[in-house]
Amino acid sequence: MLLLDKYEFILKNSSLLLAEDEKNLRDSFAKVLLLYVDKVYTASDGEEALMLYNEHHPDIVITDVKMPKLNGLELIKCIRKDNPHIPIIVTSAYTDKDFLLESIKLSLVDYIVKPIKEGDLTRLLESSASILLEKSKTIVKINTTSFYDYTNKTFLQDNIAITLTQKEIEFIEILLAHKGNLVTRQILEDKLYIYEEAPPSALKNLVFKLRKKIANDVIKTIGNLGYAIKD
């Protein structure tokens, strides 16, 4: 399942702490998470998780409930004392009613029973990215004079805010999610026009109009393959 591009960008620049005492599950889950985030720190018990949290200050935490040395609830309480806003997702092999009652006041993203389905993981990570986005009010630098404001959905050119159409916003955010790399025409068309019929010239016309609004060199044409935003 595809992430929304604004969340994909946030997650690709985020780190995550995974606390899970079952080694095989921890290792396999970490590999999946690395498809979404930049860095995953893994811990086999609550004490190790707290140590890694204090050392690396991850952006997101995923923790099991039942763990040696320090259980999930105790770990979350320690983290919440330091950071009341960090997105925390709790996983468990079963529903723990006592934990659920205790966790209400801990502002969790969600509590989910294992195994976690791909759609559920995408939803949880998007919710986490939404929290990070709101907290950071992200403004991304494109070059010395161009910036993109994820919060207000505007392009900033020489300190002037440029209003974009919905399709222009989606196009810019797709390229920024893959900043520095080619995004093919096929990928762009699949994402931009997934729910509508569009003529073959739709993407080309979109880029043409967008270049009239912003600096012409921001969007790079890569042969006949597609487009990119580079520094």
C-alpha positions as CSV (number, residue, x, y, z in Angstrom):
1,M,0.0,0.0,0.0
2,L,1.4,3.4,-1.0
3,L,2.0,6.1,1.5
4,L,0.8,9.6,0.9
5,D,3.8,11.5,-0.5
6,K,3.9,14.2,2.2
7,Y,4.2,11.4,4.8
8,E,6.7,9.4,2.7
9,F,9.0,12.4,2.8
10,I,8.7,12.8,6.5
11,L,9.3,9.1,7.3
12,K,12.2,8.8,4.9
13,N,14.0,11.5,7.1
14,S,12.9,9.9,10.4
15,S,14.4,7.4,12.8
16,L,12.4,4.7,14.7
17,L,13.0,2.7,17.9
18,L,11.6,-0.8,17.8
19,A,11.4,-2.7,21.1
20,E,10.6,-6.4,20.7
21,D,11.9,-9.3,22.7
22,E,11.3,-12.0,20.1
23,K,14.4,-12.0,17.9
24,N,13.0,-13.4,14.7
25,L,10.0,-11.0,14.8
26,R,12.3,-8.1,15.7
27,D,14.7,-8.7,12.9
28,S,12.0,-9.3,10.2
29,F,9.9,-6.3,11.4
30,A,13.0,-4.0,11.3
31,K,13.6,-5.0,7.7
32,V,10.1,-4.0,6.8
33,L,10.3,-0.7,8.7
34,L,13.5,0.2,6.8
35,L,11.4,0.4,3.7
36,Y,9.6,3.4,5.3
37,V,12.0,5.1,7.5
38,D,15.7,6.2,7.4
39,K,17.0,4.4,10.5
40,V,15.7,1.7,12.8
41,Y,17.2,1.1,16.3
42,T,16.3,-2.3,17.7
43,A,16.1,-3.4,21.4
44,S,15.4,-6.8,22.9
45,D,14.1,-5.5,26.2
46,G,12.7,-2.4,27.9
47,E,16.0,-1.3,29.5
48,E,17.9,-1.5,26.2
49,A,15.1,0.4,24.5
50,L,15.3,3.2,27.1
51,M,19.0,3.4,26.7
52,L,18.7,3.6,22.9
53,Y,16.0,6.2,23.2
54,N,18.2,8.4,25.4
55,E,21.2,7.9,23.1
56,H,19.6,8.5,19.7
57,H,16.3,10.4,20.4
58,P,14.3,8.6,17.7
59,D,11.3,10.3,16.0
60,I,8.9,7.3,16.4
61,V,8.7,4.4,18.9
62,I,7.1,1.0,18.4
63,T,7.1,-1.2,21.5
64,D,5.8,-4.5,22.6
65,V,3.9,-4.7,25.9
66,K,5.5,-7.8,27.5
67,M,9.3,-7.4,27.7
68,P,12.0,-8.4,30.1
69,K,13.6,-5.9,32.6
70,L,11.2,-3.0,31.7
71,N,7.8,-3.7,30.2
72,G,6.2,-1.6,27.5
73,L,4.1,0.5,29.9
74,E,7.0,1.4,32.1
75,L,9.1,2.2,29.0
76,I,6.4,4.5,27.6
77,K,6.0,6.3,30.9
78,C,9.8,7.0,31.0
79,I,9.7,8.3,27.4
80,R,6.6,10.5,28.0
81,K,8.4,12.2,30.8
82,D,11.1,13.3,28.3
83,N,8.8,13.9,25.3
84,P,5.0,14.2,25.6
85,H,4.5,14.3,21.8
86,I,6.7,11.6,20.3
87,P,4.5,9.1,18.3
88,I,4.3,5.8,20.1
89,I,2.8,2.6,18.7
90,V,2.2,-0.4,20.9
91,T,2.1,-4.0,19.6
92,S,1.0,-7.1,21.5
93,A,0.3,-10.8,20.7
94,Y,-3.1,-10.3,22.5
95,T,-5.4,-7.6,23.9
96,D,-4.3,-6.6,27.4
97,K,-7.3,-4.8,29.0
98,D,-5.3,-3.6,32.0
99,F,-2.7,-2.0,29.7
100,L,-5.4,-0.4,27.6
101,L,-6.8,1.3,30.6
102,E,-3.4,2.5,31.7
103,S,-2.4,3.6,28.2
104,I,-5.4,6.0,27.7
105,K,-3.5,8.9,29.4
106,L,-0.3,8.1,27.5
107,S,-1.4,9.5,24.1
108,L,-0.6,6.5,21.9
109,V,-0.9,6.6,18.2
110,D,-2.5,3.1,18.5
111,Y,-2.5,-0.2,20.2
112,I,-2.5,-3.1,17.7
113,V,-2.5,-6.9,18.0
114,K,0.2,-8.8,16.1
115,P,0.7,-9.9,13.4
116,I,0.5,-6.4,11.9
117,K,-1.0,-6.3,8.4
118,E,0.6,-4.0,5.8
119,G,-2.4,-1.8,5.5
120,D,-2.5,-1.3,9.3
121,L,1.3,-0.5,9.4
122,T,0.9,2.1,6.6
123,R,-2.0,3.7,8.5
124,L,0.0,3.8,11.8
125,L,3.1,5.2,10.1
126,E,1.0,7.9,8.3
127,S,-0.6,8.8,11.6
128,S,2.9,9.1,13.2
129,A,4.2,11.2,10.3
130,S,1.2,13.5,10.6
131,I,2.1,14.1,14.2
132,L,5.7,14.8,13.2
133,L,4.7,17.1,10.4
134,E,2.4,19.1,12.7
135,K,5.1,19.4,15.3
136,S,7.9,20.4,12.9
137,K,5.9,22.7,10.6
138,T,8.3,21.5,7.9
139,I,9.7,23.8,5.4
140,V,12.0,22.1,3.0
141,K,14.9,23.8,1.3
142,I,15.2,23.1,-2.5
143,N,18.0,25.6,-3.3
144,T,19.3,28.9,-2.0
145,T,16.1,30.8,-3.1
146,S,13.4,28.1,-3.3
147,F,11.6,26.3,-0.4
148,Y,8.5,24.2,0.0
149,D,6.2,24.7,3.0
150,Y,4.5,21.3,3.7
151,T,2.2,22.9,6.3
152,N,0.7,25.7,4.2
153,K,1.1,23.9,0.9
154,T,2.9,26.8,-0.7
155,F,6.1,27.2,-2.7
156,L,8.4,29.9,-1.4
157,Q,10.4,31.7,-4.1
158,D,12.7,34.6,-3.0
159,N,10.6,34.9,0.2
160,I,7.4,35.2,-1.8
161,A,4.7,32.6,-1.2
162,I,3.3,31.1,-4.4
163,T,-0.1,29.5,-4.3
164,L,-0.3,26.1,-6.0
165,T,-3.2,24.0,-7.4
166,Q,-3.9,20.7,-5.8
167,K,-2.3,18.8,-8.7
168,E,0.8,21.0,-8.5
169,I,1.0,20.3,-4.7
170,E,0.8,16.6,-5.3
171,F,3.4,16.8,-8.1
172,I,5.9,18.8,-6.0
173,E,5.5,16.5,-3.0
174,I,6.0,13.4,-5.1
175,L,9.3,14.8,-6.4
176,L,10.4,15.9,-3.0
177,A,9.7,12.5,-1.6
178,H,12.4,11.3,-4.0
179,K,14.5,14.4,-3.9
180,G,17.7,14.0,-6.0
181,N,16.3,11.0,-7.9
182,L,14.4,10.5,-11.1
183,V,10.6,10.0,-10.8
184,T,9.4,8.4,-14.1
185,R,6.4,9.8,-16.0
186,Q,4.6,6.5,-15.5
187,I,4.9,6.7,-11.7
188,L,3.8,10.4,-11.7
189,E,0.8,9.7,-13.9
190,D,-0.2,6.7,-11.8
191,K,-0.1,8.7,-8.6
192,L,-1.5,12.0,-10.0
193,Y,-4.4,10.6,-12.0
194,I,-5.2,7.4,-10.1
195,Y,-8.9,8.3,-9.8
196,E,-9.4,10.1,-13.1
197,E,-8.9,9.8,-16.9
198,A,-6.3,12.1,-18.1
199,P,-5.1,12.9,-21.7
200,P,-1.5,11.9,-22.6
201,S,-0.5,15.6,-22.5
202,A,-1.8,16.2,-18.9
203,L,1.5,15.7,-17.1
204,K,3.4,17.8,-19.6
205,N,0.9,20.7,-19.4
206,L,1.0,20.5,-15.6
207,V,4.8,20.9,-15.6
208,F,4.6,23.7,-18.2
209,K,2.2,25.7,-16.1
210,L,4.1,25.1,-12.9
211,R,7.4,26.3,-14.4
212,K,5.7,29.6,-15.2
213,K,4.9,30.0,-11.5
214,I,8.3,29.0,-10.0
215,A,11.9,29.2,-11.0
216,N,12.3,27.3,-14.2
217,D,15.4,25.3,-13.0
218,V,13.7,23.8,-9.9
219,I,12.1,20.9,-11.9
220,K,14.6,19.0,-14.0
221,T,13.5,17.1,-17.0
222,I,15.4,13.8,-17.3
223,G,15.4,13.0,-21.0
224,N,12.1,11.4,-21.9
225,L,12.0,9.4,-18.7
226,G,10.5,11.8,-16.1
227,Y,11.4,14.6,-13.7
228,A,13.4,15.3,-10.6
229,I,14.1,18.0,-8.0
230,K,17.8,18.4,-7.3
231,D,19.8,20.7,-5.1
